[in-house]
Amino acid sequence: MSIVILFTHTISHKMVQCAMNSICGNTKIVRSHTSSMNSLRDILEEHAGAIA
């Protein structure tokens, strides 16, 4: 399984929709409104078992 992290505050709604439409298969989508390093770290820690 792979993971795609979308930082929705830094990209447009249309770009989010385009990315989501392009993702297929066994890919998990995680959205984060905050694009900080702490936010990324928290997401990776939360999902590390799922992608390892």
N, C-alpha and C positions, 0 to 999 in steps of 0.2 A: 504494500500500500504506500502511496505517496501522499504528500500534503502540499496544498497551495495556501499561502497566507496572503490575504488581501487587506492592505491597509487602506480602508475605505475613506478615511479623511483626506488622504493625499491624492486620490484619483477620482475621476468623475464617475457618476452613476452609470453612464453609458459604457465606460471602460470596465466597470465591475460586471455588468451584464454580458459584455463581450467575452471576458475571461471565463465567466461561469458557463457560457454556452460552448466554449472551446474545450472545457474539461470533461473528460469521459472516463469510463472504467472505474477502477478501484481507487479513485483520488478523493481525499477528504479536503473540503474547503473550510478554512477558518477565516472569519472576518474579524478585523480589529479596527476600531475607530481611532485608536491611539497608535501612532507610529514611532513610539519610543523604543530604546534598547531594552528597557525593562519589560515592555509589552511583548516584544519578540522573545525574550528569554523565558517569560512565563508561558507563552504558547509552546515553545519548544520543550520545556520541562513537562508540560501537561500532556503533550502528544508524543514524547520520546519513545514510549513503549509501543505505541501504535505504528511507528515508522521504522523501528529498529529491527 
